[in-house]
Every structure is written in structure tokens, then in C-alpha cells.
């Protein structure tokens, strides 16, 4: 194994382990997530390795069960935002008029604060729950991502081989999918990592504001909100989900940067 491969593996492995733990967590929980096993805010020990929450439920069980929906929602948001921004950015680079229109719309949407946008969408979408949060996060994330994608696509669209393909009569979608986007792998991979971090922030914020999952659901952000009043009695009820959210965002971002092709290092650094 080369030093480069070893370095990449060391940066990717923590993200894979954390994602696997979050996805498999509900099956690893030692106790039901809604069953009291101790007194409220019990200290760690006995059947509750991380103590109890405000209702005496096992913090460890709720921690293991509370990450899967956050991970899946953030991955879906990051994929939709990155894919949508990549296509819009490539089209804008190939068709300047369309690009200017996309930039103007993005400028308008960027004026809306993210938290306010989340609240507007979730409160106006009855019973939308997590789907409303995902929709809001995608709408709010694309304007930021499309500018980065358009900036990276502009020099590719102006290159000789793309101009030759356009002069040869190739359609727009062929130019976007076969000529431009394959040359943006490094930038898009780094962008995916950044948008995943942003999605974790937005989805967790919605959970903390109870605009997404509702009690008694197990959710990391919801755990922080529910147990904040008892942080002195059992700090792990708040510290554990806070650390999980932070480590998730950090590890995935580092993994995305490590997986970027060598030729894309400059783009990753700029982003």
C-alpha cells in the first residue's frame, strides 16, 4: 500500500465507521428507546452506561438510535444539492444567458436566512416532518452550491474539446453530462462534503427547534434540546449527541477531501 493510499484510508476510515455505526445503531441499542431504565438524569452506571435522560430513558440507546435519520437525510440533501448545482452550473457555463438568470435567482434565495427558511417551509407544510426539512434544506443549499459549480465549470466549458463538441452539433445535455461534469469530479466531491456538513447543520437545527422529528423520537438534536435543563445532573445526555453531530460533520468532510483526485487539490483548498 502506497503512502498516498494509506493516508487516504486513514482519513476515510473514521467516516465509514461513524456512518456504519449511525446506520446500524437502532439494532445495537441495548434498551428500547422509550422505556425508562433509571431515574431522570441518572448518572452513568448499571444498565445505563451514559446515564438517563429527562424521563430516565437510556441515553446510550437513544444515542445509537438517533443518528440514522440524520445521516440519511443529510446524505440525501447533499446529493440533491450537489447534483442540482452541478447541472445548473454546467448549463450556465455553456449558456451564459441561462447562467446569469440562475445567478440572479440564487442571489435572491441567498438573502433568506437558513433557519428562517427552514421554519417557513416546515410550518407551512402540515405534517411534513423530515420531508419538509429535506425540501427546505435542498432549496436553501442549491443557491450557495451553484455559484461554486458554475465557477468550476466555466473554464471547462471554454476549453477546446467542449467547443469542438458543440461545433460538431452535440446537444446541450451531451455537453453537460459527457464533457463538462466528468471533469469536475474533484470539485463536486469536495462540494458534496461541504454540503453534507451544511445539511447536518440545517437538519440538526430543525430537530433542535422541533420543526422536524417530534418527541418521543430519538434524534441527536432533539436530545440536546430535551436534556439541556439537566446538563449539570447528567452532562452525557447533552454532550454525547453534541459530540456525535460534530464528529459526523468533521469526519465526512475530511473523507470527501481525501477522496478528491490529486489534480483537484487546489479546488478542494479553495472551497
Residue frames relative to the residue before (quaternion, step in Angstrom):
aa qw qx qy qz dx dy dz
X 1.0000 0.0000 0.0000 0.0000 0.00 0.00 0.00
X 0.4061 -0.7314 0.4978 0.2286 3.57 -0.75 1.08
X 0.6457 -0.5215 0.3768 0.4113 3.62 -1.19 0.42
X 0.6276 0.5400 -0.3341 0.4505 3.58 1.04 -0.78
X 0.6757 0.4858 -0.2932 0.4706 3.59 0.91 -0.94
X 0.6434 0.5253 -0.3222 0.4541 3.57 1.00 -0.82
X 0.6542 0.5124 -0.3123 0.4605 3.58 0.98 -0.84
X 0.6460 0.5103 -0.3189 0.4696 3.56 0.99 -0.82
X 0.6558 0.5208 -0.3142 0.4472 3.58 0.93 -0.90
X 0.6564 0.5181 -0.3146 0.4493 3.58 0.98 -0.82
X 0.6981 0.4517 -0.2745 0.4830 3.60 1.09 -0.63
X 0.6800 0.4800 -0.2895 0.4726 3.58 1.15 -0.55
X 0.5990 0.6245 -0.3568 0.3521 3.58 1.02 -0.81
X 0.6622 0.4952 -0.3479 0.4420 3.68 0.79 -0.78
X 0.6432 0.5164 -0.3316 0.4579 3.59 0.99 -0.75
X 0.6555 0.5077 -0.3163 0.4610 3.59 0.94 -0.86
X 0.6616 0.5054 -0.3106 0.4586 3.58 0.93 -0.86
X 0.6770 0.4887 -0.2992 0.4618 3.57 0.91 -0.89
X 0.6463 0.5045 -0.3213 0.4739 3.59 0.99 -0.80
X 0.6538 0.5047 -0.3182 0.4653 3.59 0.94 -0.85
X 0.6517 0.5094 -0.3177 0.4636 3.59 0.98 -0.81
X 0.6602 0.5043 -0.3133 0.4601 3.58 0.96 -0.83
X 0.6859 0.4837 -0.2898 0.4601 3.59 0.96 -0.84
X 0.7413 0.3877 -0.2191 0.5022 3.59 1.02 -0.79
X 0.3980 0.7801 -0.4269 0.2255 3.58 1.27 -0.20
X 0.6527 0.5289 -0.3474 0.4167 3.64 0.81 -0.84
X 0.6922 0.4521 -0.2865 0.4842 3.62 1.08 -0.60
X 0.6691 0.4970 -0.2946 0.4674 3.59 1.26 -0.32
X 0.4789 0.6906 -0.4335 0.3252 3.58 1.25 -0.30
X 0.4043 -0.7480 0.4708 0.2354 3.62 -0.74 0.99
X 0.7847 0.2117 -0.1128 0.5716 3.61 1.17 -0.47
X 0.5922 -0.5211 0.4481 0.4206 3.62 -1.19 0.30
X 0.5234 -0.6858 0.4073 0.2997 3.57 -0.92 0.89
X 0.7503 0.3820 -0.2175 0.4937 3.62 1.15 -0.43
X 0.5802 0.5902 -0.3734 0.4191 3.59 1.26 0.21
X 0.3958 -0.7098 0.5233 0.2564 3.64 -0.73 0.99
X 0.0928 -0.7992 0.5931 0.0300 3.54 -0.97 0.91
X 0.7776 0.1481 -0.0825 0.6054 3.60 1.27 -0.12
X 0.6425 -0.4717 0.4035 0.4493 3.54 -1.29 -0.09
X 0.6482 -0.5176 0.3654 0.4223 3.62 -1.13 0.44
X 0.8541 0.0379 -0.0965 0.5097 3.52 -1.02 1.02
X 0.1849 0.7931 -0.5509 0.1826 3.57 0.99 0.84
X 0.5173 -0.6319 0.4823 0.3172 3.55 -1.12 0.65
X 0.6327 -0.5346 0.3818 0.4101 3.62 -1.16 0.46
X 0.4907 0.6394 -0.4940 0.3261 3.51 -1.07 0.84
X 0.7841 0.3137 -0.2308 0.4832 3.55 -1.22 0.40
X 0.8162 -0.1874 0.1704 0.5193 3.56 -0.84 -1.03
X 0.7110 0.3819 -0.2418 0.5387 3.61 1.24 -0.22
X 0.2529 -0.8192 0.4977 0.1317 3.58 -0.01 1.30
X 0.7550 0.2805 -0.1779 0.5655 3.59 1.16 -0.57
X 0.6238 -0.5664 0.3365 0.4206 3.57 1.19 0.38
X 0.5533 -0.6081 0.4631 0.3311 3.51 -1.34 -0.23
X 0.4475 -0.6699 0.5168 0.2895 3.55 -1.26 0.38
X 0.7971 -0.3279 0.1920 0.4693 3.58 -1.22 -0.30
X 0.7282 0.3534 -0.2322 0.5394 3.60 1.24 -0.32
X 0.5907 -0.5944 0.3638 0.4066 3.58 1.24 0.18
X 0.4469 0.6820 -0.4647 0.3453 3.61 1.21 0.26
X 0.5969 -0.5987 0.4038 0.3496 3.56 -1.15 0.66
X 0.3999 -0.7317 0.5015 0.2307 3.61 -0.60 1.14
X 0.6462 0.5327 -0.3314 0.4346 3.60 0.94 -0.84
X 0.6576 0.5071 -0.3147 0.4598 3.59 0.92 -0.85
X 0.6814 0.4665 -0.2906 0.4834 3.57 0.92 -0.85
X 0.6091 0.5422 -0.3519 0.4595 3.59 1.11 -0.60
X 0.6750 0.4862 -0.2936 0.4709 3.57 0.92 -0.89
X 0.7268 0.4363 -0.2446 0.4708 3.59 0.99 -0.79
X 0.6744 0.5700 -0.2868 0.3715 3.58 1.16 -0.49
X 0.6440 0.5731 -0.3237 0.3899 3.60 1.20 -0.11
X 0.5574 0.6544 -0.3972 0.3214 3.58 1.11 -0.57
X 0.6920 0.4677 -0.2960 0.4634 3.61 0.77 -0.93
X 0.6281 0.5296 -0.3394 0.4581 3.59 1.03 -0.73
X 0.6646 0.5000 -0.3034 0.4650 3.59 0.92 -0.89
X 0.6877 0.4810 -0.2930 0.4582 3.58 0.81 -0.97
X 0.6520 0.5083 -0.3171 0.4648 3.58 0.96 -0.83
X 0.6787 0.4923 -0.2933 0.4593 3.59 0.91 -0.90
X 0.6370 0.5146 -0.3281 0.4709 3.59 1.01 -0.77
X 0.6583 0.5028 -0.3135 0.4642 3.58 0.94 -0.84
X 0.6507 0.5074 -0.3143 0.4694 3.58 0.94 -0.87
X 0.6712 0.5021 -0.3052 0.4519 3.59 0.86 -0.94
X 0.6604 0.5034 -0.3109 0.4623 3.59 0.97 -0.83
X 0.6774 0.4867 -0.2976 0.4643 3.60 0.89 -0.88
X 0.6679 0.4956 -0.3076 0.4622 3.58 0.92 -0.87
X 0.6791 0.4873 -0.2979 0.4611 3.58 0.86 -0.93
X 0.6710 0.4948 -0.2999 0.4636 3.59 0.92 -0.88
X 0.6775 0.4878 -0.2961 0.4642 3.57 0.90 -0.89
X 0.6701 0.4932 -0.2983 0.4677 3.56 0.94 -0.87
X 0.6319 0.5373 -0.3373 0.4452 3.59 1.02 -0.76
X 0.6785 0.4787 -0.2944 0.4730 3.58 0.89 -0.92
X 0.6763 0.4839 -0.2990 0.4680 3.60 0.86 -0.91
X 0.6549 0.5148 -0.3138 0.4556 3.59 0.99 -0.82
X 0.6607 0.4971 -0.3083 0.4704 3.58 0.98 -0.82
X 0.6456 0.5022 -0.3227 0.4762 3.59 0.97 -0.82
X 0.6596 0.5123 -0.3132 0.4522 3.57 0.96 -0.83
X 0.6527 0.5050 -0.3196 0.4656 3.59 1.05 -0.70
X 0.6993 0.4546 -0.2665 0.4830 3.57 1.08 -0.70
X 0.7663 0.2016 -0.1090 0.6002 3.56 1.17 -0.62
X 0.3007 -0.8135 0.4652 0.1772 3.62 0.10 1.27
X 0.6281 0.5323 -0.3579 0.4405 3.63 0.95 -0.71
X 0.6528 0.4877 -0.3068 0.4919 3.56 0.95 -0.86
X 0.6342 0.5486 -0.3281 0.4350 3.57 1.00 -0.81
X 0.6573 0.4980 -0.3156 0.4695 3.58 0.95 -0.82
X 0.6414 0.5143 -0.3272 0.4660 3.60 1.01 -0.76
X 0.6461 0.5147 -0.3175 0.4657 3.58 0.96 -0.86
X 0.6561 0.5117 -0.3148 0.4567 3.59 0.96 -0.82
X 0.6458 0.5098 -0.3341 0.4598 3.60 0.95 -0.75
X 0.6554 0.4943 -0.3167 0.4752 3.58 0.93 -0.85
X 0.6389 0.5235 -0.3240 0.4612 3.58 1.01 -0.81
X 0.6306 0.5382 -0.3366 0.4465 3.59 0.99 -0.78
X 0.6554 0.5064 -0.3130 0.4647 3.58 1.00 -0.82
X 0.6895 0.4823 -0.2885 0.4570 3.58 0.87 -0.93
X 0.6339 0.5445 -0.3364 0.4342 3.59 1.08 -0.63
X 0.5695 0.5956 -0.3826 0.4178 3.59 1.23 -0.28
X 0.6307 0.5313 -0.3320 0.4579 3.58 1.24 -0.44
X 0.4154 -0.7063 0.5056 0.2701 3.64 -0.63 1.02
X 0.5872 -0.6307 0.3798 0.3364 3.55 -0.96 0.91
X 0.6808 0.4888 -0.3045 0.4526 3.58 0.82 -0.96
X 0.6464 0.5089 -0.3224 0.4682 3.59 0.97 -0.82
X 0.6422 0.5238 -0.3238 0.4564 3.57 0.99 -0.79
X 0.6264 0.5295 -0.3316 0.4661 3.58 0.99 -0.83
X 0.6832 0.4861 -0.2937 0.4591 3.59 0.85 -0.94
X 0.6405 0.5334 -0.3320 0.4415 3.61 0.94 -0.82
X 0.7013 0.4632 -0.2762 0.4662 3.57 0.88 -0.94
X 0.7097 0.4713 -0.2823 0.4410 3.58 0.78 -0.98
X 0.6886 0.4755 -0.2929 0.4625 3.60 0.99 -0.76
X 0.7000 0.4360 -0.2702 0.4969 3.60 1.16 -0.51
X 0.6513 0.4544 -0.3012 0.5278 3.59 1.32 -0.02
X 0.2542 -0.8054 0.5119 0.1574 3.61 0.05 1.23
X 0.8516 0.0292 -0.0662 0.5191 3.55 -0.90 1.01
X 0.3090 0.7753 -0.5001 0.2310 3.57 1.15 0.53
X 0.1286 -0.8443 0.5100 0.1021 3.54 1.08 -0.75
X 0.8412 -0.1298 0.1167 0.5117 3.54 -0.98 -0.90
X 0.6052 0.5547 -0.3698 0.4351 3.62 1.06 -0.59
X 0.6340 0.5145 -0.3302 0.4736 3.58 1.04 -0.71
X 0.6338 0.5239 -0.3274 0.4655 3.58 1.02 -0.78
X 0.6508 0.5143 -0.3138 0.4620 3.59 0.95 -0.88
X 0.6585 0.5082 -0.3115 0.4595 3.57 0.91 -0.91
X 0.6657 0.4974 -0.3035 0.4661 3.58 0.92 -0.87
X 0.6581 0.5143 -0.3127 0.4523 3.59 0.95 -0.86
X 0.6408 0.5120 -0.3293 0.4677 3.60 1.03 -0.71
X 0.6680 0.5002 -0.3033 0.4600 3.58 0.87 -0.94
X 0.7098 0.4496 -0.2600 0.4759 3.59 0.96 -0.82
X 0.6861 0.5082 -0.2898 0.4324 3.60 1.11 -0.54
X 0.6009 0.6045 -0.3604 0.3789 3.58 1.02 -0.72
X 0.6472 0.5300 -0.3606 0.4127 3.69 0.79 -0.79
X 0.6695 0.4772 -0.3105 0.4770 3.61 0.97 -0.73
X 0.7044 0.4798 -0.2720 0.4468 3.57 0.92 -0.91
X 0.6348 0.5657 -0.3537 0.3897 3.60 0.97 -0.74
X 0.6127 0.5443 -0.3603 0.4455 3.60 1.06 -0.59
X 0.6568 0.4948 -0.3093 0.4777 3.58 0.96 -0.81
X 0.6650 0.5011 -0.3048 0.4623 3.56 0.96 -0.86
X 0.6567 0.5062 -0.3140 0.4624 3.59 0.97 -0.81
X 0.6474 0.5206 -0.3213 0.4546 3.58 0.99 -0.79
X 0.6805 0.4659 -0.2903 0.4854 3.58 1.03 -0.74
X 0.6761 0.5052 -0.2952 0.4479 3.60 1.09 -0.69
X 0.5504 0.6588 -0.3950 0.3272 3.61 1.10 -0.61
X 0.7136 0.4251 -0.2989 0.4699 3.68 0.72 -0.86
X 0.6142 0.5365 -0.3545 0.4575 3.59 1.12 -0.59
X 0.6623 0.5103 -0.3042 0.4564 3.57 0.96 -0.88
X 0.7004 0.4569 -0.2681 0.4783 3.60 1.14 -0.59
X 0.4862 0.6786 -0.4315 0.3420 3.59 1.25 -0.04
X 0.6745 -0.5513 0.3299 0.3638 3.53 -1.23 0.53
X 0.6822 0.4987 -0.3187 0.4294 3.60 0.87 -0.84
X 0.6312 0.5031 -0.3449 0.4790 3.60 1.09 -0.60
X 0.6441 0.5062 -0.3211 0.4752 3.59 0.99 -0.79
X 0.6393 0.5153 -0.3302 0.4655 3.58 1.03 -0.73
X 0.6494 0.5052 -0.3206 0.4694 3.59 0.99 -0.78
X 0.6491 0.5031 -0.3196 0.4727 3.60 1.02 -0.79
X 0.6573 0.4982 -0.3110 0.4722 3.59 0.99 -0.80
X 0.6562 0.5136 -0.3075 0.4594 3.57 1.18 -0.54
X 0.6073 -0.6132 0.3320 0.3808 3.58 1.27 0.10
X 0.3737 0.7296 -0.4995 0.2801 3.57 1.20 0.30
X 0.4964 -0.6710 0.4702 0.2867 3.55 -1.05 0.80
X 0.6978 -0.4906 0.3284 0.4056 3.52 -1.30 0.44
X 0.6929 0.4870 -0.3013 0.4381 3.59 0.80 -0.96
X 0.5962 0.5367 -0.3661 0.4717 3.58 1.13 -0.55
X 0.6579 0.5058 -0.3148 0.4606 3.58 0.92 -0.86
X 0.6644 0.5088 -0.3071 0.4532 3.58 0.96 -0.86
X 0.7842 0.3876 -0.1843 0.4480 3.56 0.69 -1.16
X 0.7814 0.3536 -0.1792 0.4821 3.60 1.00 -0.71
X 0.7688 0.3686 -0.1953 0.4846 3.58 1.07 -0.58
X 0.7690 0.3752 -0.1977 0.4783 3.59 0.86 -0.94
X 0.7335 0.4696 -0.2675 0.4122 3.58 0.54 -1.16
X 0.6371 0.5217 -0.3684 0.4315 3.68 0.86 -0.67
X 0.6865 0.4669 -0.2844 0.4794 3.60 1.15 -0.47
X 0.6532 0.4869 -0.3139 0.4876 3.58 1.28 0.13
X 0.2615 0.8142 -0.4952 0.1529 3.59 1.21 0.33
X 0.6743 0.5021 -0.3120 0.4426 3.59 0.84 -0.95
X 0.6790 0.4912 -0.2902 0.4621 3.56 0.88 -0.96
X 0.6883 0.4848 -0.2908 0.4545 3.58 0.89 -0.90
X 0.6271 0.5234 -0.3469 0.4609 3.58 1.06 -0.64
X 0.6533 0.4850 -0.3092 0.4924 3.56 0.99 -0.82
X 0.6350 0.5271 -0.3229 0.4633 3.58 1.03 -0.78
X 0.6166 0.5416 -0.3449 0.4556 3.58 1.04 -0.75
X 0.6497 0.5178 -0.3166 0.4578 3.58 0.96 -0.83
X 0.6687 0.4954 -0.2967 0.4684 3.56 0.95 -0.88
X 0.6844 0.4731 -0.2965 0.4689 3.58 0.93 -0.85
X 0.5847 0.5486 -0.3823 0.4594 3.61 1.13 -0.48
X 0.6393 0.5111 -0.3248 0.4739 3.57 0.96 -0.84
X 0.6643 0.4952 -0.3043 0.4700 3.58 0.93 -0.89
X 0.6442 0.5174 -0.3244 0.4605 3.59 1.03 -0.75
X 0.6109 0.5328 -0.3497 0.4697 3.58 1.02 -0.75
X 0.6476 0.5198 -0.3145 0.4599 3.56 0.97 -0.88
X 0.7048 0.4675 -0.2798 0.4544 3.60 0.80 -0.97
X 0.6769 0.4810 -0.3034 0.4674 3.59 0.88 -0.92
X 0.6571 0.4968 -0.3147 0.4715 3.59 0.99 -0.80
X 0.6250 0.5295 -0.3389 0.4628 3.59 1.03 -0.74
X 0.6450 0.5100 -0.3190 0.4713 3.57 0.98 -0.83
X 0.6500 0.5068 -0.3194 0.4676 3.58 1.01 -0.77
X 0.6474 0.5182 -0.3203 0.4580 3.56 0.99 -0.82
X 0.7083 0.4287 -0.2460 0.5039 3.59 1.07 -0.75
X 0.4031 -0.7309 0.4487 0.3194 3.59 1.35 0.03
X 0.3953 0.6952 -0.4963 0.3378 3.55 1.04 0.84
X 0.7052 0.3868 -0.2515 0.5384 3.57 1.29 -0.13
X 0.8217 0.0478 -0.0045 0.5678 3.61 -0.36 -1.19
X 0.2567 -0.7756 0.5649 0.1157 3.53 -1.07 0.81
X 0.5983 -0.5389 0.4341 0.4040 3.61 -1.17 0.51
X 0.6165 -0.1443 -0.7691 -0.0867 1.59 -2.15 1.32
X 0.2283 0.7979 -0.5312 0.1703 3.62 1.11 0.53
X 0.4037 -0.6830 0.5520 0.2565 3.55 -1.18 0.64
X 0.2032 0.7572 -0.5875 0.2005 3.57 -0.53 1.19
X 0.5526 -0.6535 0.3953 0.3336 3.57 -0.83 0.96
X 0.6932 0.4629 -0.2906 0.4698 3.59 0.80 -0.95
X 0.6433 0.5153 -0.3223 0.4656 3.57 1.01 -0.78
X 0.6040 0.5530 -0.3527 0.4527 3.60 1.10 -0.65
X 0.6340 0.5295 -0.3302 0.4567 3.58 1.00 -0.82
X 0.6792 0.4862 -0.2971 0.4626 3.57 0.89 -0.90
X 0.6957 0.5016 -0.2883 0.4257 3.58 0.83 -0.98
X 0.7915 0.3522 -0.1586 0.4735 3.58 0.96 -0.85
X 0.3825 0.7539 -0.4730 0.2483 3.59 1.23 0.07
X 0.6507 0.5298 -0.3287 0.4335 3.59 1.04 -0.66
X 0.7504 0.3665 -0.2178 0.5051 3.60 1.18 -0.38
X 0.2706 0.8045 -0.4969 0.1807 3.57 1.20 0.44
X 0.6303 0.5259 -0.3448 0.4553 3.61 1.10 -0.57
X 0.6755 0.4983 -0.2945 0.4568 3.58 1.03 -0.78
X 0.7855 -0.0422 0.0446 0.6158 3.58 0.94 -0.88
X 0.2402 -0.8198 0.5024 0.1338 3.60 0.10 1.25
X 0.6089 0.5938 -0.3613 0.3821 3.62 1.05 -0.68
X 0.5796 0.5915 -0.3847 0.4077 3.60 1.12 -0.46
X 0.7310 0.3412 -0.2114 0.5518 3.59 1.24 -0.42
X 0.6693 0.5204 -0.3061 0.4330 3.58 0.93 -0.91
X 0.6523 0.5460 -0.3289 0.4101 3.60 0.88 -0.87
X 0.7127 0.4076 -0.2909 0.4912 3.68 0.74 -0.84
X 0.5994 0.5522 -0.3692 0.4467 3.61 1.10 -0.57
X 0.6581 0.4928 -0.2989 0.4845 3.58 0.95 -0.86
X 0.6358 0.5389 -0.3363 0.4385 3.59 0.97 -0.79
X 0.6592 0.4958 -0.3124 0.4712 3.60 0.93 -0.85
X 0.6785 0.4986 -0.2959 0.4511 3.58 0.87 -0.92
X 0.6764 0.4861 -0.2950 0.4682 3.60 0.91 -0.89
X 0.6140 0.5517 -0.3480 0.4444 3.58 1.02 -0.73
X 0.6861 0.4743 -0.2858 0.4719 3.58 0.81 -0.98
X 0.6788 0.5055 -0.2966 0.4424 3.59 0.87 -0.94
X 0.7011 0.4859 -0.2865 0.4362 3.59 0.77 -0.99
X 0.6672 0.4884 -0.3140 0.4665 3.60 0.92 -0.84
X 0.6430 0.5158 -0.3329 0.4579 3.60 0.96 -0.75
X 0.6559 0.4980 -0.3081 0.4763 3.60 0.96 -0.83
X 0.6480 0.5161 -0.3226 0.4578 3.58 0.98 -0.77
X 0.6523 0.5092 -0.3196 0.4616 3.60 0.94 -0.83
X 0.6541 0.5000 -0.3126 0.4737 3.58 1.00 -0.77
X 0.6629 0.5074 -0.3082 0.4561 3.60 1.01 -0.78
X 0.6931 0.4835 -0.2788 0.4562 3.59 1.05 -0.71
X 0.4849 0.6642 -0.4415 0.3588 3.59 1.23 -0.24
X 0.5460 -0.6235 0.4374 0.3491 3.63 -0.93 0.80
X 0.6536 -0.5484 0.3592 0.3782 3.55 -1.18 0.65
X 0.6586 0.5274 -0.3103 0.4381 3.56 1.01 -0.79
X 0.6970 0.4769 -0.2726 0.4609 3.58 1.23 -0.38
X 0.3455 0.7759 -0.4866 0.2046 3.58 1.21 0.17
X 0.6336 0.5380 -0.3477 0.4338 3.57 0.97 -0.75
X 0.6489 0.5166 -0.3163 0.4604 3.56 0.98 -0.84
X 0.6440 0.5204 -0.3344 0.4501 3.58 0.97 -0.79
X 0.6571 0.5208 -0.3153 0.4445 3.57 0.96 -0.84
X 0.6490 0.5195 -0.3179 0.4559 3.57 0.99 -0.84
X 0.6695 0.4955 -0.3073 0.4602 3.57 0.95 -0.86
